[in-house]
């Protein structure tokens, strides 16, 4: 009997010793029976960590020093800030994912994430002896010790699904002209007085511009030369007055090195262009149509302007409709936040700080990264 009891106790001890305790949750949602662990949260933390450094560099914080010893503000350290932000990002991401799954909304095709990750690793200098992207080294450097391809893939898919569903919520609402006008009328003082958006027939446009600059804006001769170059291009355009020809001339002859392809500017609205261009696009006594063109003078350039397209709706209606979409989106998001309530456990967070932004750990281009 004694021997049997000892055997049972030994078996129980061995069983207990061989079982790892379940990971403690950092986020839970009882309504969806969902749990996020510290390991999963690390990807959200590293994502924001890299985003801050990419945007502000070491002016934000020193990646070589402990985050807990660096103050974000007078109330919290950078570690506390990042934990709070990571929990919020993860919570909102999963709320959108859970709502998307409940609705049957599926993730759009995102390509082969594993192959994309390998390509990214190689492009950033994490390369194996065979010349392939060293995914393990890349993940370790950018997402900390213990990061795995499976965990990274799940993170990317969750972020992609949340982004796609968020866009779906924002664009799925439809509003009639009467609804748009009623929304404007109920807030007319704000639109007209505060933002200067009145009910006029002025419409958003897509336009193409070709600019010609005088070498010396203070020289009448240089202005004449710039106008002559503009006039020459105008005459070349008028031999074939099509949008395709204007776009080709914009690429070949513009003197604006920051001009977009084909000189195309989309969604132009009243008050967004230089004064002379704006006055021509939005005349007080008429409207513009696709195909209209003109040679004008800006304060620092001669400019050929071509109207590519004109919106079907007036500008004020476009602004109001967009405001209504945002209001509908935030209302929908607020509802799903009420449905999928999360509990946060910051005390269970185990930070996995990446090393990619520490100068000593950044691999040189063409050099094999050491994992």
DABELBEL-V233841 format. One record per backbone hydrogen bond with DSSP energy under -0.5 kcal/mol. CO is the residue of the C=O (numbers start at 1). NH is the residue of the N-H. If there is no record, write none. Layout:
co=[CO;CO]
nh=[NH;NH]
This chain:
co=[1;2;3;4;5;6;7;8;9;10;11;12;13;14;15;16;24;26;27;28;29;29;29;30;34;36;36;37;38;40;40;41;41;42;43;44;45;46;47;48;49;50;51;52;53;56;57;57;61;62;66;67;67;67;70;76;76;77;78;79;80;81;82;83;84;85;86;87;88;89;90;91;92;93;94;95;96;97;98;99;100;100;101;111;112;113;114;115;116;117;118;119;120;121;122;125;126;128;132;133;134;135;136;137;138;139;140;141;141;144;148;149;150;151;152;153;154;155;156;157;158;159;160;161;162;163;164;165;166;167;168;176;177;178;179;180;181;182;183;184;185;187;188;188;189;189;190;190;191;196;198;202;204;205;205;206;206;207;208;210;211;212;216;218;219;220;221;222;223;224;225;226;227;228;229;230;231;232;233;234;235;236;237;238;240;242;243;244;245;246;247;248;249;250;255;256;260;261;263;265;268;269;274;275;276;277;278;280;283;289;292;294;294;296;301;302;303;303;304;305;306;306;307;309;313;314;315;316;317;318;319;320;321;322;323;324;325;326;327;328;329;330;331;332;333;334;335;336;339;343;345;346;349;351;355;357;358;358;359;361;364;369]
nh=[5;6;7;8;9;10;11;12;13;14;15;16;17;18;19;19;38;345;36;343;32;33;34;33;29;26;27;41;42;43;44;44;45;46;47;48;49;50;51;52;53;54;55;56;57;59;60;61;63;65;69;70;78;79;78;72;73;81;82;83;84;85;86;87;88;89;90;91;92;93;94;95;96;97;98;99;100;101;102;103;104;105;104;113;116;117;118;119;120;121;122;123;124;126;125;127;134;131;128;135;138;139;140;141;142;143;144;355;356;147;152;153;154;155;156;157;158;159;160;161;162;163;164;165;166;167;168;169;170;171;172;180;181;182;183;184;185;186;187;187;188;191;192;193;193;194;194;195;197;198;200;315;311;207;268;308;309;265;306;304;255;302;219;220;223;224;225;226;227;228;229;230;231;232;233;234;235;236;237;238;239;239;240;241;242;246;247;248;249;250;251;252;253;254;257;259;263;264;209;207;205;272;278;279;280;281;282;283;286;292;307;296;305;303;298;212;296;305;210;294;208;308;291;206;204;318;319;320;321;322;323;324;325;326;327;328;329;330;331;332;333;334;335;336;337;338;339;340;341;28;348;349;351;353;358;359;361;362;362;363;367;371]
